[in-house]
Amino acid sequence: MSLHISVDAKAPVAKTVLMPGDPLRAQFIAENFLEGAVRYSEIRNMYGYTGTYKGVPVSVQGSGMGMPSMGIYSWELFEQHGVENIIRVGTAGSFDPSIRVGDTIVALAASTDSSYPNMLKLDGYYAPSCDYDLLVKAQKAAADSDLTFRAGNVFSSDHFYEADPDWWKGWQHLGVLGVEMEAAALYTNAAYLGKRALAIMTISDHFVTGETATVEQRQHDFTDMMTIALETAVLCAEEE
């Protein structure tokens, strides 16, 4: 047991964990995709579950919103619960006119305005990036499931509400696909602790078109990224 995650002895945390920000999305994944799912933690109502998917042990753990929260939960999973792979399954806002609401993106790297990587005390700027092996597995998992995603740079922001309505246009000019709030912290923790991480997001909002998904859609309808992540977990188990 860690400070923020309790573990049921009957349902230890699996080597691969899916991490949505919303604990209700964690519950949805457990109830609709996992067999024999057991809730192992409900501290602060940040639910964690372990079950099996195609016979492979998989856990799903809410991370909460923002990099400080993701930093806490992913660190404890990696460092204190023996987790090797964390796959974020969350939402993002698109900067790219060709990427629509409901599409799936994968973060190759995470630019950020956060001070989170400053904990490394480096004489320079660290560029948090995904694990290549997990990326390759996700690509195969998507292809095998007849699903697609776009991969590229994302922007991990500390701010949901911005004072400048045009703040995103400079990042768009550099080809950044969109904005979310957790990947940079997850990737930094994974690199520091020698673990593997990948962030898969469904587009829920569009900065160019103004299109947006409902709260219900965000919790229950964005299932392509969940399928890709779960199939990736199966491929991870096959290499053990």
Secondary structure, DSSP 8 states (H G I E B T S, - for coil): --SS----TTS---SEEEE-SSHHHHHHHHHHH-EEEEEEE-GGG--EEEEEETTEEEEEE---SSHHHHHHHHHHHHHHS---EEEEEEEEEE--TTS-TT-EEEEEEEEES-SGGGGG--SS----B--HHHHHHHHHHHHHTT---EEEEEEE-S-SS-SSTTTTHHHHHTT--EEESSHHHHHHHHHHHT-EEEEEEEEEEETTT--B--HHHHHHT--HHHHHHHHHHHHHHHT-
